[in-house]
Amino acid sequence: MFVVNNFMMALAQLIDFLLSAYMWVVIGRAVISWVNADPFNPVVRFLYDITEPLLSRIRQWIPISMGGIDFSPMILILVIMFLQSFLVPTLKQMARAMG
């Protein structure tokens, strides 16, 4: 049973790391959108390619854009923070309960 316990703890830590990394990518995308970045730059393309699928879905569900300000990155960051506060501790508690 300790193998499942260790797997769940490792999974929780991996999910926490991936969510943190993705949050920084979203922040980078938001900062890049404030400046006049070259759209053909590979770093800019990477940031747009990795974040646009989720941001476009948020824009479809919640069309919040007041005065030309796009709030979808903020909503995505809040969702990521919720997942880090709910999903990760839940997985860790489940792992502890199994052990």
MIROVO-161238 format. One record per residue (C-alpha): residue number from 1; residue in three letters; x, z, y. Coordinates in Angstrom, 2 decimals. Example, Ala and Ser with C-alpha at 12.3 -4.5 7.8 and 13.67 -1.06 7.14 Angstrom:
2
- num:residu:east:up:north
- 1:ALA:12.30:7.80:-4.50
- 2:SER:13.67:7.14:-1.06
//
This chain:
99
- num:residu:east:up:north
- 1:MET:0.00:0.00:0.00
- 2:PHE:2.97:0.54:2.32
- 3:VAL:3.59:-3.23:2.27
- 4:VAL:0.16:-3.91:3.79
- 5:ASN:0.76:-1.08:6.27
- 6:ASN:4.09:-2.57:7.36
- 7:PHE:2.59:-6.05:7.52
- 8:MET:-0.24:-4.88:9.79
- 9:MET:2.19:-3.06:12.09
- 10:ALA:4.45:-6.11:12.28
- 11:LEU:1.45:-8.35:12.94
- 12:ALA:0.28:-6.08:15.74
- 13:GLN:3.72:-6.11:17.35
- 14:LEU:3.98:-9.89:17.01
- 15:ILE:0.56:-10.40:18.58
- 16:ASP:1.50:-8.04:21.40
- 17:PHE:4.72:-9.99:22.05
- 18:LEU:2.99:-13.38:21.95
- 19:LEU:0.26:-12.22:24.31
- 20:SER:2.85:-10.86:26.75
- 21:ALA:4.87:-14.07:26.62
- 22:TYR:1.74:-16.19:27.16
- 23:MET:0.72:-14.02:30.10
- 24:TRP:4.08:-14.74:31.74
- 25:VAL:3.60:-18.45:31.08
- 26:VAL:0.20:-18.29:32.82
- 27:ILE:1.78:-16.44:35.75
- 28:GLY:4.51:-19.09:35.92
- 29:ARG:1.87:-21.82:35.93
- 30:ALA:0.04:-20.11:38.80
- 31:VAL:3.24:-19.77:40.82
- 32:ILE:4.15:-23.41:40.16
- 33:SER:0.72:-24.48:41.44
- 34:TRP:1.42:-22.80:44.81
- 35:VAL:4.48:-24.95:45.49
- 36:ASN:4.78:-28.71:45.48
- 37:ALA:6.54:-28.97:42.11
- 38:ASP:7.51:-32.30:40.57
- 39:PRO:4.76:-33.06:38.01
- 40:PHE:7.25:-35.01:35.88
- 41:ASN:9.64:-32.08:35.53
- 42:PRO:9.79:-31.04:31.85
- 43:VAL:9.35:-27.34:32.68
- 44:VAL:6.29:-28.04:34.82
- 45:ARG:4.84:-30.32:32.12
- 46:PHE:5.44:-27.62:29.49
- 47:LEU:3.66:-24.98:31.59
- 48:TYR:0.69:-27.26:32.21
- 49:ASP:0.49:-28.48:28.60
- 50:ILE:0.54:-24.99:27.10
- 51:THR:-1.93:-23.40:29.54
- 52:GLU:-4.39:-26.17:30.39
- 53:PRO:-6.47:-26.03:27.16
- 54:LEU:-7.50:-22.41:27.75
- 55:LEU:-7.75:-22.68:31.53
- 56:SER:-9.99:-25.75:31.31
- 57:ARG:-12.32:-23.92:28.90
- 58:ILE:-12.54:-20.99:31.30
- 59:ARG:-13.32:-23.40:34.14
- 60:GLN:-16.12:-24.93:32.05
- 61:TRP:-17.66:-21.55:31.22
- 62:ILE:-17.20:-19.93:34.61
- 63:PRO:-16.90:-22.48:37.41
- 64:ILE:-15.39:-20.04:39.90
- 65:SER:-13.50:-21.86:42.62
- 66:MET:-14.07:-20.54:46.09
- 67:GLY:-12.32:-22.18:48.97
- 68:GLY:-10.05:-24.21:46.72
- 69:ILE:-8.73:-21.13:44.91
- 70:ASP:-8.79:-21.36:41.13
- 71:PHE:-9.50:-17.97:39.55
- 72:SER:-9.17:-19.15:35.94
- 73:PRO:-5.55:-17.89:35.57
- 74:MET:-6.67:-14.45:36.73
- 75:ILE:-9.52:-14.44:34.22
- 76:LEU:-7.17:-15.54:31.43
- 77:ILE:-4.72:-12.78:32.33
- 78:LEU:-7.57:-10.24:32.21
- 79:VAL:-8.58:-11.53:28.76
- 80:ILE:-4.97:-11.22:27.57
- 81:MET:-4.78:-7.67:28.93
- 82:PHE:-8.04:-6.81:27.17
- 83:LEU:-6.70:-8.16:23.88
- 84:GLN:-3.50:-6.16:24.32
- 85:SER:-5.50:-3.01:25.04
- 86:PHE:-8.04:-3.49:22.24
- 87:LEU:-6.76:-5.73:19.46
- 88:VAL:-3.18:-4.48:19.18
- 89:PRO:-4.02:-0.74:19.08
- 90:THR:-6.86:-1.45:16.66
- 91:LEU:-4.49:-3.22:14.27
- 92:LYS:-1.98:-0.38:14.56
- 93:GLN:-4.66:2.25:13.86
- 94:MET:-5.87:0.25:10.86
- 95:ALA:-2.29:0.13:9.57
- 96:ARG:-1.88:3.89:10.03
- 97:ALA:-5.20:4.55:8.27
- 98:MET:-4.07:2.51:5.27
- 99:GLY:-0.83:4.48:4.95
//
